[in-house]
Amino acid sequence: MRKFTKGLLLTFVASAMSVSVSAQDAIQGYFRIINAGYLEKRGTGVMNVTSPTTAQPRITQRNAITMPGTVMYLNAEKLGEEDPQRDYVDVTENDLNVINLRSQAVDAQAFVYGNMVNVLKKGFAGGLTYANSHENWGLTKDEMDQVIADMFQFMKMYLEPTTDSKQQPAYYLKSTTPDPRPLASLLIKKGKVVDSESLTQDLWNMLYDGVEGYCLENEDEQLWTEWDFFFNYEVGDNRNRIHMGHTYYLIGGIVKTNFVAHTQTHDMGRVENEFISFANKNTVDYPITGYTPEIEIAGDFAKWYLEPIVPGTETNSTNYFAVNGFVKGLDGHYYSTIYTDFPMQIVQNGASVANGGNTVRVWGIPEGPKLGAFGSTEPNPWETVGYVTTIEYTDIVPARTPVVVECKTTAYVNNLLQPVGDPVEADRNKAIQEETDRSFLRGIFFEEDFEMGRVAGDGDIFEYHIRPINEDGSLDEGTMVNRKVVRVFNAGKNTLNPLGFFKYNGAAMVPNRAFMILDENMATANIAIVDRETYEAMTDGITEVTVNTENTGVYDIQGRQVSNPTKGLYIVNGKKVVIK
């Protein structure tokens, strides 16, 4: 199940917390997930979501600190005493029902159980109608509707507490498939003979094959297109791996099968394609499929540590989220842009900084750029210069808000941004509006959200998508963007524009960073970042002077004293002036 299981991987990636295996009523918050097997064998194992259907379990804890894709939001709660799921054969007393499992704006529950369930329900309903007619089952429409509803009642994801090989707390993540038992029970009531030994395989094949017959009889091309796509593209050659009514366990790596010898071995393998599969804990299908109990073969590779993300100032843990400044400004500070799907609180951590105060400043850019000759009265004639003004966030940075971050040091423990709040409630179905209203900047979560050369192979044309527009994290229809209007963050090469957004010449946009899409009229401009005070001084008029700077304190707009100023904008005796 390559595509199918990879999608479910993302689903679990959001759940991570190192907690007691004893019974819990709920788990909610931001976590990282670490695969116990990878950690033991390779010393790494943090999950990093790299696409809506893939993740990488070999990230080191150190590298994970600055990767937004390793930050997962989990909301799971124990089933109520009267919940009918408690009677389901594969749900244990301490299981937690996963409500949200989210990373990079994709909620895995919706991703897996949204489109998939709709396709399966429609297909199996048609297949049941076809089988009922051709097998003379004698079911009424109401009975068939109820059977389909019952078959899908327990398609859920659960966290099951367990321990690793060293008796450390860990979790299984398990997921269920449509359950054929309601259909079998109804057929038995109707006096039909149902072979319990081959129940799963026979009913699965009968319903599966019945879909095609139903679609042909009713000329339902749309249903067949969806069904055929799902099973050929999403499931591939692994149809027999999806055993209806069984529970599957998410594992890291792959279980290799020797069908001749009926043996299996676990392989960490390369982390792509089949890197996640489900491990069948049941035994009824061994004679049919040749699969032995994969969960036993996988061992610790089927177990996950769940670690809460906490501020580095409150614990000795390294499991916090920090900013990695990749551009060094002329003021000696480090700058970066960042784009996440969760709200962030700026962590006050001034105690470790010599000059006191918080080491992180975060800016949004609420307005588009203006053309101007910022920083000099004589801009380069071959280059148009624009500028944007900023607003500073001092408390909470809203979810899905692309921002510029300034750090006074490269020490991660001083550059903390703490995930806060419930991103599901804040973000659901609001992406397009918030992308437009919150900031002039744009951002993507995955490389495929910004694809190059989508128009007749034109390498200068990109298709930019916003994610999510639906609960499953799907994209909008896309907007075509020419390379000449795209600007990415970096340091400039001249004094006119020392820090800002520059012309983009790359082939793939870096995920989780901010960029600009300019108006066609500004296609030749590079964009400087200007603070509000400087902007007001520029719009209010700046004194143009010629001064003797030998005995006068002259500072640039970053507040650094300048010994030999050239032409440009400076602060002299507390006033902003242009030195000519």
N, C-alpha and C positions, 0 to 999 in steps of 0.2 A: 504494500500500500504506500507507494512513494509519496505522491502528492497528498493523499489523504492523511497519512500519518504525520507528515511534516507539518500540516496545518494544525494537527492536534498538539504537536510539540509546542508551538507558540502558546497554545492554550495553557499549557502547564507552566511555561516559563514564568508566569506571573506569580507563582506561589512559592514563597520561600521564607522559611522561618525556623530557626533552631529552638524548638520548644519541647516540653515534656511530652512523652508518648501517652501519658495518662489522658483521660477523657477531657475534652475541651468543648465549650458551648459554641465558640466562634473564633475565627481568625480574620482580622481585617487590618489593612495597612499596606505599606510599601516594603518589599523584600527583594532579596536576591536568592536565586536557586543555584545549588551546587550539586552536581551528580556525585554520589558517594564513590562509585567505582572509578571515575576519572580522577577524583581527588586522591584516592589511594594509589592508583597505578602511575599517574603522571604528575601528581602534585598540583594540578589545575583542574578546573571543572565548573567555573562560573558560566552561567548561560548568558549569551548575548544575542538578542533578537536582531537578525540581519535582513529579514524580509518577513512578509506576513505569513510565510509558510516554512521558514527555516530559522534555525538558531545554532549557535556555536558553543559547545560545552567545554572548550579548552582554553578559555580566557583566564588569565591569572587574576587573583584578587586585586593586585596592584593596578593592572590595566583596567579592570572593571570599574574602578572608582570614578573614572571620568566618562564612562560610556552610558549614555541615556538608555540604550537598549538593554542594559542589565538591570534597570529599575523596573520592578513589576508591582502592579497593584493587585492584591488578592482580597476577596470578600467571600468567606465561606462560613457556614453555620451548621450546627448539628440539627438533625431531623427532629421534629416534634414527636411527642409520644403518640399522637394520633395520625401522624403522617403515613399514608399508605406505602410509601417507599420503604418504611421499616420492615415491611413484610417481604420485600424483594429478596430473593435468595442470596444475592451477592453483596448486600449492604450489611456491614457489621455494626455493632452497637455504637462504636465510637467514630464512625465515619462522619465526615463533614461534607455537606452538599455544596459544591462550588457554584457560587452565584455569579461572580465576576472574576475573570483571570485575564489581565490586561497588560499589554506593553506596546509602546509605539503606536498608540491610538487604535489598536486592534484588540477588541474584546474576544478572546478565544471562545468563550461560550457561544456567543452569537456567530462567530466565524465558523465554528464547527457545526453547531446545532441550529443554525439559521437556514442558510441555503440548502445544506445537506438534508435536513429534515424535510423541508418542503418538497425537494425532488423525490426523496424516498417515499414520503407519504403519497404523493400523487402517483408515483409509479406502482407502488404496492397496491394501492386502491384499484388501479386499472388491472394489475395482474390478478388480484383477488376476484374481480368481476369476471375476467376471462376464465380463470380456473373454476369458479363456481358454475359457470355455464358448461364448460367442457368436461368437468369431472362430476357433474350432476350432484353437487353438494346440497342444493336446495336452500341456500341462505337468502334471506330477504335483504333489501337494501339497508334497512335500519340495522340489521345484524352485522352486515359487512362494515358499515360506517363505525359501529361500536367496536368491532374487532380491530380496525385500523387505529382508532383512538387508543385502545388498550395496548396494542403492540408498541406504541410509541410513548406510553405514559412514563416510563422510567428511563428514557434516554437522557442520562444525566452524567455529570462528572463528579467524582468524589475524591477526597483525601482520606486515605486510610493510614492511621498511625502504625508504625512498625519500628524496628531497630535494625541497624546495619550489622555487619559481621563482628563488630567490636562492641555491640550492644549500646551504641550511641543512638539517640532519638533520630528518626527519619520518617519519611512518608512514602507511600505508594500514591501515584496518581492513577486512578482507574476510570474507565469510561465504558458505558454500556451501548449495545446495539439494539435494533428492534427485536422484540421478544415474541417468538412464535407460539408461546404457550397459550395465550388467549384463543388463538385460532384452533389449536389442537383441542382445547377443552370444549369449544363450541362444536367442532366436528364430532367429537366423542358423544356429546349430548344428542347429536343428530343421528347417532347410530353408525357413524363411519368408522372404519378400522384405521387407527393411527399407530404406526410402528414407532414406539418411543426411542428405540435404539438409533433410528435414522431420521428422527423427527426434524432436527435442525437442518440437515442437508437436504432432505426431501422437500420440505416446505420452502426453504430458501430457493432451491432450483425451480420449483413449481411457480412461485410468485415471480421470480426473476424472469423466467422464460415467458410467463404469461403477460408481462408488460409489452413485449414486442407484438404478441398476438393481439392484445387489446388495441394497441396503437394502429396496427394494420387494419383491423376490423372497423375502427372508428375514424380512420384517416386523421389521427391526432399527431401531426408531424412535430408540433412544438414539444409535446411531452416526450416523444421519442428522442428528439434532439437533446433535450436536457438530460434524460436518463442515459443515453448512449455516451454523452460527453462525460458525465460523472463516472461511469464505470470504466470507460476506456482511458480517460485522461487522469482522473483522480485515483482510481483503484488499480488500473492496469491489469497485470496478470495475477493479481493477488485476490481474486474474487473469493476463493475458498478460505482465505484468512479471515474474512468477516463472517463469523459464525453468529447467526441471529440468536439473541437472548443471552449471549455470553458476556463476561466482563473482560476487558483488555487492560493491560498494565503498560504504562509508558516506560520505555527503557532507553538508555543511552547506548548507541552502537547498534549492532545487528546480530541476530541469531542466525547462523548459517546452518542449513539443513542438508543432510545427505539422505535423500529419499530411498536410495537402495538399501543403505544400512540402517535407516530409521534412527539416525543419530543427529545431534545438533551441538554446535559449539558457539560460544560468544566471541565476537570480534569487535574491538573498539573501532577499527577501520578508519577510513577517511570520513570527515564530518560533512557529508553531502548525500543527497538523494535518500538512501535507505537508513540514514543515521538514526532515525527513530522508528521503532515498530512497537506493536502491542504484543504482550506476552499472555497467551491463553493459559489460565490456571485450571481449566476443566480438562477432563480426560475423555469425554464421550466421542470426540472427533479424531482421536489418534488413528484408529484403523482406516478412516476415510481419507484423511489428509496427510498422514505421515508425520504430523507435527507433534513433538514431545512438549512437555510443559516448559515454555520459554522463560517464564518468570524464575524458575529454579536454575536454568542455565545462565541467565543474566546475573543473578546474585545481586551484588551491591550496585550494579549498573541499572537496576530497576528501582533504586531508592534515592531519595532526594532530601538534601538538607535545606531547611527553610530559615533564612537569616534576615532579621529585621534591619532595615537601614536606619541608622541613628546618627545624630550629630557627633562628629569626632571630639567635640569639647566635653561631651557628657560620658564618654566611655573610652576604654582602651581599645575597643574594637576598631578594625580598619574598614568596617562595612558602612561607609558613609558615601555621599555623593559630592563630588568636588568638580571645580572648573579647571580645565587645562588651558592656560594662556599660551597660544602658539605664535603670537605676533608681539615682538618687543618694540614699544614705542620710543620716541626720542626722549621721553621723560624717565626712561628706565623701568616703567611699569609694563605689565604683560596683558595683552588683550586677546579676546576671543569673541566669537558669537556662539549662541546656543539656542536650540529649539527642542523643547520637550513636550510630552503630552500630559504632564502633571503640573499642578501649581507648585511653586517653589518659595520657600521662605529664606531670606538672607540671614545666615547664621552670624550672630555677633561673636567675633572671636578676636577682639583687639588685644587681649592680654599678652599674646605672643609676638606682637609687633612693636618694634622699638618706639615708633612715633604714636602708638595708641590708635584706637578706633578700629572700625571694621576694615578688613583688607579687601573686601569685594564691593565694587560698585556696579550696579546693573542699570543699563539705559534701554529705553524703548525709543523708537523713532516714529512719532505720530503723524508726521507730515512728509509729503514728497519733497524732493530737492528743488532748490532755486538756483538759477544760473547766477554766477558771480565770480569775481576775481578774489577769492578768499586768500588772505595771507600775503598778498602782494599787489602792488599797483600795476605790475607788468606781468601778467600771466604768459606762459609759453604760447606763442601764436598758433602752434599746431595742436593745441589741446584746450578743450573747453573744460572749465572747472565749475562744479556745482557744490552746494553744501546742504546738509540737513541738520536740523536741530533735534535735541534729545530731551526726554523726560527721565528723571531718575526714579527708580523704584527703591524704596527704603524698607519695605516690609514684605508683602507678598507679590510675587511675579505670577500673573494669571497663567493658567494652562494654555498651551499652544500659542505662546507669545514669543516671537523671535526677538532676541535681545543681544545687545553688546555688553560684554562683561570686562571690567578692569580689575586686575589683581596686582597687588604690590609685591607679591612674592610668587615663586613657583612651587612653594611648599603646599601640597594639596590640603593638608590639615587646616590651613589658613584660608582656603578658597572654597568654603562650604556653601552649598545651596541645599536646603532640606526639603524633600518632597512633603507636601501637606495636602489635606482635604481629600475629597472624593472626586477623582477625575471623571468617573462615569457619569455622575449627575451633572457635572459642570459642562461636559463636552458633547453629550449625546445630541447628534443632529444639529450642531451649531457651527460646524467647521467653516462653512463658506462665509457666513456672516462675520464670524470672529476674525477670520483671515483678512477680511476687508476692513473691519472697523478698528481692530486693536493696534495695528502697527503698519507702517508703510513697508516694513520688511516682510519677507516671505521665508518659508522653511519647509523642508521635507523630512520624512522619517526614514525612507528607503530610497536607494538609487533609482528604482524603477518608477518612482513618483516624478522623476524629471528625466525624460527619455529623449535621446538625441536622434536626429535624422529620421523623423517619422513621416516626413513629406517627401515622397519621391527620392529617398536616399539623400536628401539635403542635409549635410552635416552641420549647417548653420541654423537649423530649425529644431526647436525642442518642444515637447509636449509636457506642459506642467500640470500636475494634478494636485488636488486638495484631498487630504485624508483626515478623518473619515467623513463620509456624508450619510452613511447608514451605520447601524449598530454593529455590523460585521466588519467595519473598517474599510469598506469598499471605496473606490475612487470616484471622483466626479468625471464628467465626460472629457475633461482636459481642455487646456487653452494653448494654442500654438504661440510660441515665443521665438523671436529671432535672436540669435546670439548677441547681436550688437546692442541690445537693450538690457542684457543681463550683467549685473555687477556683483562681484564677490569681495569679501572683506580681506584686507591685507594692509601692509605698510607701503607707503608711497616711495617713489624714487627721487623726489625733488621736494624742495621746501614749500612749494605751493600746496601740497596735499600730503602731509606726512602720515595720516592715518585715515582710512576710509574704505570706500567700495570702488573697486577697479574693474576695468574691462575683463570679461571672462573669455578665456581661450581654451578651456578644458573640454574633455569629452564626457565626463560624468560628474554630476554635482555631489559634493560630500554630504552625506546624511547628517541631520541634527545640527546643521549650521544655518545661519541666516544669509539671505542674499536679497538683492533688489531687482525688480523689473521696472525699467524706466519708461517714460513716455517717449514716443518716437522722436519728439522734438529735442530730446536730450541724449540721443543715441551716441553722440560723440563725447559726452561728459564723463569725467571721473568725479566721484562724490566724496567730499571731505566731511568729517563729523565736526560739528561746531556746538559748543555748549550754549545754553540759553542766554547767558549774560553776553557772550561774544556776539551772538545773533542779534540781540537787542541793540548792542552798540553799533553793529553794522547797519541795521535798518534805521537807527536814530541818527546816524551820521557820525563819523569818526574824524577827530582832528588830524589833519595832515600837517606834519611838522618836520622841520629839520633841526636836530638837536645835537649838542655836543655830549657824547655818551661817556666821555672819559671819567667823569666824577658823578655819574648819575646811575642809579640802579635801573637796569633794563631787564625785563623778563618776557619770555615768550608766553603764548596763551596757555601752556601747560604749567606755568609758574616757575620755570627754571631760569635762573639768572643767565644772561647772555653777555659775554665780554665784548664780542665784536659783532654787533647786529648788522645784518644786511637789510636790504629793502624788505618791508613786510609789516605785519600787524604785531604790535608789542604792547606791553604795559610799562609805562614810564611814570614814576611818581604817583602810582595808584590809578593812572588814567590810561585808557586804551588809545593808542596813537598809531598812525601809519608812518613809519620812518622811510623817508624818500632818499 
